[in-house]
Amino acid sequence: MMAQMAYTRLGASTRTLRGAEYEVFGKITRKIKETSQGTAFQFSELAAALHENRKFWTMLALDVTLPENQLPDEIRSNIVNLNVFVQTHTGKVLRKQGSAKILIDINVAMMRGLRG
């Protein structure tokens, strides 16, 4: 019975963390989508949304490098690699040499994974 209670608490904690990550991805992705489809006067707002996205991806990448992170090694590696891509591609978008669409697609894919 104690093991079942501990597992239930762990499951609830994981769902809460996943839900929080999902919400942050949703908020940032909406901002990127809204500001990337607008006119030039929204560029500063797009830049702010991209900055938030970069910060969040940096946080995720740092989190998966911690020894206590329980994700499988392959997923941890994929998140680190995606972070590198997000950071690089964001620079291209800010220089108007790339589209924000791929960043939106990556975030949406992560949200799907978090929803399971």
One Martini backbone bead per residue (centre of mass of N, CA, C, O) as a GRO file, in nm:
protein
  116
    1MET     BB    1   0.056   0.063  -0.020
    2MET     BB    2   0.299   0.257  -0.007
    3ALA     BB    3   0.388   0.220  -0.301
    4GLN     BB    4   0.127   0.324  -0.429
    5MET     BB    5   0.140   0.608  -0.304
    6ALA     BB    6   0.413   0.690  -0.423
    7TYR     BB    7   0.337   0.651  -0.720
    8THR     BB    8   0.103   0.851  -0.722
    9ARG     BB    9   0.271   1.100  -0.650
   10LEU     BB   10   0.463   1.083  -0.891
   11GLY     BB   11   0.245   1.099  -1.110
   12ALA     BB   12   0.133   1.376  -1.027
   13SER     BB   13   0.397   1.531  -1.060
   14THR     BB   14   0.441   1.471  -1.358
   15ARG     BB   15   0.176   1.593  -1.459
   16THR     BB   16   0.236   1.876  -1.358
   17LEU     BB   17   0.495   1.927  -1.519
   18ARG     BB   18   0.377   1.869  -1.796
   19GLY     BB   19   0.156   2.082  -1.781
   20ALA     BB   20   0.344   2.324  -1.751
   21GLU     BB   21   0.500   2.284  -2.012
   22TYR     BB   22   0.259   2.295  -2.198
   23GLU     BB   23   0.173   2.586  -2.129
   24VAL     BB   24   0.431   2.726  -2.215
   25PHE     BB   25   0.434   2.632  -2.503
   26GLY     BB   26   0.159   2.755  -2.577
   27LYS     BB   27   0.218   3.051  -2.517
   28ILE     BB   28   0.466   3.087  -2.700
   29THR     BB   29   0.346   2.980  -2.966
   30ARG     BB   30   0.124   3.189  -2.995
   31LYS     BB   31   0.312   3.434  -3.009
   32ILE     BB   32   0.468   3.351  -3.258
   33LYS     BB   33   0.232   3.319  -3.449
   34GLU     BB   34   0.107   3.604  -3.426
   35THR     BB   35   0.383   3.771  -3.494
   36SER     BB   36   0.468   3.617  -3.773
   37GLN     BB   37   0.185   3.713  -3.932
   38GLY     BB   38   0.254   3.998  -3.946
   39THR     BB   39   0.383   4.292  -3.945
   40ALA     BB   40   0.659   4.483  -3.893
   41PHE     BB   41   0.555   4.609  -3.614
   42GLN     BB   42   0.591   4.300  -3.475
   43PHE     BB   43   0.894   4.233  -3.439
   44SER     BB   44   0.940   4.289  -3.137
   45GLU     BB   45   0.736   4.070  -3.047
   46LEU     BB   46   0.876   3.835  -3.180
   47ALA     BB   47   1.147   3.865  -3.035
   48ALA     BB   48   1.027   3.816  -2.754
   49ALA     BB   49   0.915   3.531  -2.811
   50LEU     BB   50   1.187   3.407  -2.898
   51HIS     BB   51   1.328   3.456  -2.629
   52GLU     BB   52   1.142   3.277  -2.460
   53ASN     BB   53   1.200   3.021  -2.618
   54ARG     BB   54   1.500   3.009  -2.566
   55LYS     BB   55   1.486   2.997  -2.257
   56PHE     BB   56   1.319   2.737  -2.240
   57TRP     BB   57   1.513   2.552  -2.396
   58THR     BB   58   1.750   2.592  -2.206
   59MET     BB   59   1.612   2.474  -1.958
   60LEU     BB   60   1.558   2.194  -2.075
   61ALA     BB   61   1.853   2.121  -2.140
   62LEU     BB   62   1.955   2.147  -1.850
   63ASP     BB   63   1.764   1.944  -1.716
   64VAL     BB   64   1.861   1.683  -1.887
   65THR     BB   65   2.165   1.698  -1.753
   66LEU     BB   66   2.069   1.598  -1.500
   67PRO     BB   67   2.104   1.319  -1.305
   68GLU     BB   68   1.789   1.321  -1.197
   69ASN     BB   69   1.694   1.273  -1.465
   70GLN     BB   70   1.442   1.026  -1.596
   71LEU     BB   71   1.499   1.027  -1.875
   72PRO     BB   72   1.586   0.897  -2.143
   73ASP     BB   73   1.872   0.933  -2.319
   74GLU     BB   74   1.746   0.984  -2.600
   75ILE     BB   75   1.563   1.219  -2.515
   76ARG     BB   76   1.777   1.399  -2.398
   77SER     BB   77   1.939   1.427  -2.660
   78ASN     BB   78   1.710   1.545  -2.834
   79ILE     BB   79   1.672   1.804  -2.669
   80VAL     BB   80   1.953   1.916  -2.707
   81ASN     BB   81   1.943   1.923  -3.019
   82LEU     BB   82   1.694   2.105  -3.041
   83ASN     BB   83   1.817   2.345  -2.900
   84VAL     BB   84   2.033   2.404  -3.106
   85PHE     BB   85   1.838   2.458  -3.335
   86VAL     BB   86   1.668   2.681  -3.206
   87GLN     BB   87   1.896   2.880  -3.162
   88THR     BB   88   1.987   2.902  -3.460
   89HIS     BB   89   1.711   2.963  -3.601
   90THR     BB   90   1.642   3.218  -3.447
   91GLY     BB   91   1.864   3.388  -3.571
   92LYS     BB   92   1.747   3.375  -3.856
   93VAL     BB   93   1.479   3.509  -3.795
   94LEU     BB   94   1.602   3.778  -3.683
   95ARG     BB   95   1.752   3.814  -3.982
   96LYS     BB   96   1.546   3.725  -4.206
   97GLN     BB   97   1.642   3.395  -4.292
   98GLY     BB   98   1.371   3.283  -4.158
   99SER     BB   99   1.123   3.079  -4.024
  100ALA     BB  100   0.894   3.023  -3.755
  101LYS     BB  101   0.747   2.755  -3.825
  102ILE     BB  102   0.947   2.539  -3.714
  103LEU     BB  103   0.920   2.628  -3.419
  104ILE     BB  104   0.623   2.568  -3.398
  105ASP     BB  105   0.638   2.267  -3.476
  106ILE     BB  106   0.818   2.179  -3.242
  107ASN     BB  107   0.635   2.268  -3.010
  108VAL     BB  108   0.390   2.098  -3.093
  109ALA     BB  109   0.535   1.826  -3.070
  110MET     BB  110   0.594   1.855  -2.769
  111MET     BB  111   0.300   1.877  -2.679
  112ARG     BB  112   0.217   1.599  -2.775
  113GLY     BB  113   0.418   1.446  -2.594
  114LEU     BB  114   0.303   1.556  -2.322
  115ARG     BB  115   0.011   1.428  -2.377
  116GLY     BB  116   0.043   1.131  -2.512
   0.00000   0.00000   0.00000
